[in-house]
Amino acid sequence: MTDYLIKTPQQLGAVLQGYRKEQGLTQKNVGAKVGLAQNAVSQIESETGRAGLARIFKLLAALELELVVRPRGTASNRSEW
């Protein structure tokens, strides 16, 4: 799996949406895994800056993703989404 460098909320939303689509899941499918409504998943993907961290972490869990924090300049790949 590829690492993606995320510097803005919009980039995070796009990456989460890309992973969801790559797995062939709908927003409703992903939300059902962790108790989020479809519209909550949609908000995270499109307006990540307005979404609460708890919801973002639920979506990360549903997509089997983790958040990694490291000093700038150590990531090797950039976001494609």
N, C-alpha and C positions, 0 to 999 in steps of 0.2 A: 504494500500500500504506500502511496506517495504522501509525503509531508507537504503541507501548503503553508506558505507564509501569509499570515493574516495581520493586517495593520489597521483595518477599519471595520466597523460593524457591517457595512455592506458586503465586504469580502467574506466575512464569516457566514452571512446569510446565503450567499451564492455557493459557497463550498458545501454547506449543509444541504442545500437543495440539490446540488450535483451528486452528492453521495446518496441521497434518498432516491433520486431518479436512477442512478447507476444500479441500485439494489432492486429496482422495479417496484418501489413502494409508493403508494399515494400518501398525501398528507394525512388522510384519515387513518390509514394503516399504521403509520408511524405514531400518530397521536394516541391511538388506542393502546399501543404497547406500554405507554407510560402515563396514561390518564390525562392527555391533553386533547382539547377539541381541535377539529380540523382548522378552524379559524385561528387558533393560537399558533399552530405550526406555520400557517400562512404568514402570520405577523412576524414570527421569528425569521422566516426566510426573506421577507420583503422589507421589514422595518426592525432589524435586529437591535438597533440602538435604543428602541423603545421597549424591547422585551426585557423582562426581568431575568436575572442570572439563574434563578431556580428553574425557570422554563427552558432556558438555553441548555442547562445541564441535563434536564430531562430529555430534550431532543438529542443531545449528544449520546446519552445512554441508549436511547431507542435505536440509534444508528450504529451502535457499538463503536463509538469514537471517544477519544480522550483529548483533553486540553493539555498542552505542554507549554510551559512558560520558560523561556531561556533568554539570555542576553542577545541583543541584536547582533547580526552579522554571523551567527553560527548556523542558521538554517541554510540548507543547500538548494531548496526548490521554491519556486514562486507559484502563486495560485494561477490555475488555468481557467477558473470560472469567473 
